[in-house]
Structures are given as structure tokens and as C-alpha cells.
Amino acid sequence: MNLRWLWMLFAVALCSGWAAALSTPCQLRETQYGNVCVCNSSYCDYLEQPDLRDDNQIVVISSSKNGLRFTRSEGSFLGKTILEVQDHQWIDNNFVADAVVVEQNKVWLQFANVPQRFAINVTIKTVQLTVQREKRYQKITNFGGAFTGSVSHILQQLPKALQDHVYKSYFHADGIAYNSIRMSIGGSDFDLQPWAYNQLPRNDPSLSNFTTLDPRDLQKIEQLKRLKAVAKLNNLKIMAAAWSAPPWMKSNNRWTGYGQLKAEYYQAWADYHLKFLELMQSKNMTVWAISTGNEPLNGVIGFFFVHFMSMGWTPWQQAIWLNDYLGPTIRKSKQSQVLIFGNDDQRYTYPSWFRKMRASRSNALDYLDGLAVHWYWDEIFGPQLIDRAHADMPDKLLLNTESCIGDKPWQTHGPELGSWGRGESYMRAYIQDLLHNFNGWLDWNLVLDERGGPNYVHNYVDAPVIVNTTSRTEFYKQPIYYAIGHFSKFLPEESVRIEASTNETESFPQLSVVGFQRPDGSVALILYNGENLPVNVALNDSQRGALSLRLPARSWHTVVYK
């Protein structure tokens, strides 16, 4: 072998090493509630997209309560043995935490300092999983989170390198590949103070003072430009929604409380939205979609417990405004390509909200391209409400446009740093929504501080990423982040849901699953084992064949193959 060939082999090996280096493991840190992955200016965990070499290869990306975070396993449909995902091992003074050891379907407990194993008479369940690519449902449009005033404020305090890791973690293909953000038109509940455009002069329907973007939005635009550069993201889908008009447009002349838009300002409020779209486009930040307004019931019935910016609508009022003002204003403008989503409120308003709108203005729903749903009461109100709305309007997109944990009186207000249980709540919700025709999901704040803020009403909640704003040197990726990533990272736009079903008949099955065929033809299955025991999975794909998997307790997996 001559020197030229040696040099070529060295170059190939070197390049392969560089490629592998793009995937970096989680720096796991134990917390009061579980585990987080720690990122600082010089290090953060990333995972390359799986590159499938042949038709028989299968790649499993796994996260577990024990500490797996986007851990990769590989197998083959030609293999004769079970593909077992090995759980993370951690040790305290008395107990090996991967102590659930499975051998020939018998479960053992392994304690540190004790040589014996203790048998538990439990049979590991085998679940039959059938994938039928021929049965196809909805397409994916976008996954993302909210770029609120609070998010912008926190990011601005961080060193540039740490900011970049936030952007890359969320929006780069090696992160969790978000392609969308939600932002407010004016202020929201996650700002440092309530605000709107054209607060002054009052009683000014011509909006004479709405000629430039507010400095707070200009800061967001600069941050979004950096985000797109770091993430190498050409097409960022921006969804915008208004929380409240300036008080002088409202019946109560206040930011919050029981109050609706005065009828004499219906056209001005439509023009307000158009001005925002035009000013954003002038900064090369084209808005993909708007909604008819955030949580309209907050200003009608929610004012008893909602103390942040809000503006009430009834469905009859909103139909008039949409049909006679907003819809025509947008569709007759140069912003006619912007999508309009309706409702932007809780699941319990479906489908009655839209039926009442149609009763008020029979053609109002023709202006809607999609339906926007918030997550907060989904554990009480079932997905059948969404199914009825989808049956009424099968041509409309369905997006979940806001979600977080820590908002309920019985929950910890603010982060439970490292909580696996909160991540599981997301995992269950994403699977459920995707099984009921949703096209995507926009989470709430991308980042928050240690308290779950800041904001002007001390409305503290949790977020997938928590920033240490005391030191400003690190941030923490929570289980919520990885739960979302098991979907967003592996389901690019135009992925199509396919039939993926199990033989479990229980109301609360051990294994939950949803499946998609991606634009390149490969399949991505998201599996959730919610029990404290491993589970065997007998996978049978209608085109690829059969394969056996063993998944550890309390774990999530994305299974990818051609």
C-alpha cells in the first residue's frame, strides 16, 4: 500500500472522527426531582440525525428516568436476537439504580455491597406492535416554542456562546430541530410589564403612532437572526398572537379583567394586526401565521383568576370581527399568504366555539386556515372534543399552540428541576394529540429562570430549559426537553402519520406508540413505556418485517428505520 492510499485512509478516518464528534453526551447532574443535562459556554449535548446505511438497519434513540438522554442503540431486521436498550447505570451508597436486571424474562434486584440477586416473580410483558404504512393520516407542519419577552430578556443577559447553545439545542438538526416560534403582538403574560402598540395617543383608530417596531421586538428580531444563523435554519415559521388591545380600545379601559373590544374599533384592531405583519416583513422576518387572539375566554369568564393581559371575546363577537374585518383586511393585503388560526384557547371550548361562530356569521370559518388549542386542561377534557371539531372542519390545520406545567393550584409553581414525571406528562400529551390529527405543537417559553419567570404577575411555571440567571454560566435541559425532542427532532415537516397499533386492550396500556413515515421514506416510531418494569416489543412492519426490542422501565424511544 503506497503513501497516497495511507494518507487517504487517514483522511477518511479523521473525517469520520469529526463526524462522530458532532454527537456529544449529556453531562448528567442529579437534582432534588431527578436529573438534568448541564450546558455551559464550552459544552452542550447534541445528537446527529441517524444516518441509515441500509434497508435492514434500525436505530433506537432512548431516554429514561434512570438517566439515558438521547442514547443510541442499533440493530438489524436480519438479527436473530432481541435488540435490548441498556439503561443508564448510576450508584448511590446502597443501591445500583439500574437494579432492574432482566434475564430470560425474570426480573432481579441488584444491590451494591450485597453479592446476591433477589428475584421478583414478575413476567415481562410482550406487546405486539404492528406498523401499516399503507394507512396514512395527517402531515406534520411544525414544532416549536414561544419567544416571549421573558425569554428575550433572559437570553440577552447571557454570554453569546451560551445563547448560541440555547439556539442550537432547540433549532439545529443536532438539537431537537424546532422549525417554529410563537410570539406576541405587543405584550403577553411573560413580559416584564404589560404593553401594546399605539397605547398613545388614545382614541386613535388611525394608529398614527404604530409606525415602527417597539425596541423589545427589535431585540427579538436580532436574536432570531442569530438563532437562524446558528441553527442553519432558512425557514422559521413565526406564529403571532395578540393578548390584548391597548386599553383605550376596550370596554373596561384596562389590561385585564372583564372587558371586550369596543365595536367601533373592530377595523382598527384588524389594521393593528396588518401593521405588525408589514413591519415584521420589513425586517425580513415574515410571519407565517396569526391567531384571532390569545385565550379569548380570559376576558369573559377567566378574569376571576387571570390577572395578566387579556381581552375577552364571545364566539359570536369574534365571528363578526373575523368575517367583516380581520379576514378581508388580511386577504386583500400584500400579507394575504399569512395563515389565520381560530380560538387559541382550551380544548373544552371545542367544537362549540366554532359552531357558534358559524351561527353568527355563516362564512366566518372560511377565513380560518387552522385551529389553535391550548393544553392546560387536556387531562380533564378528552380528545373526543377535538375529533368532533376535526370532523366539522377536516380541511383545517390543528396545532397545539401553548403548553406548560406548574400553572395549576395543586402543582409546584415554577420548575421541578429534573422531574421525569413532568416529562412523562408531555410524552402522553404529544402522543395523544398526534393520534387525534394534530399537525404540530408549539410549547410555551423556550427558557425560564430558576423561579419560572420573570414576569410582571409572578406567574411562575416550568419550561424545558432552565437558565441559571444567578451565575449566567449554565443552563439545564430538563426531561421535558427530551420528551419534546423525541418528536420534533425526528418528525420533519411533511412527515405523515401512519398506522401503528398494539395488542394492548387496557385503558392505561404499558406501551404507548405513534408512528410516522418521513419525507425520505423512512419510518419513525415514538414509544413510551410508562411502567416501572421493562417491556418486550414484537415489532412487525408491513413492508420491512419483524424485529424484537426490549425497552427499560420508565423510558421513551424513537425507533428509526427504512
Beta strands, then each sheet from edge to edge (+ up, - down):
strand 1: 28-30
strand 2: 35-40
strand 3: 57-64
strand 4: 71-76
strand 5: 83-84
strand 6: 95-103
strand 7: 106-111
strand 8: 117-120
strand 9: 126-139
strand 10: 142-146
strand 11: 180-184
strand 12: 237-241
strand 13: 289-291
strand 14: 339-346
strand 15: 370-374
strand 16: 397-402
strand 17: 440-445
strand 18: 447-448
strand 19: 465-467
strand 20: 474-477
strand 21: 496-502
strand 22: 511-517
strand 23: 523-529
strand 24: 535-541
strand 25: 545-551
strand 26: 555-561
sheet 1: 1+ 2- 20+ 19- 18-
sheet 2: 4+ 3- 26+ 23- 22+ 21- 9+ 24+ 25- 5-
sheet 3: 6+ 7- 8+
sheet 4: 10+ 11+ 12+ 13+ 14+ 15+ 16+ 17+ 10+
end
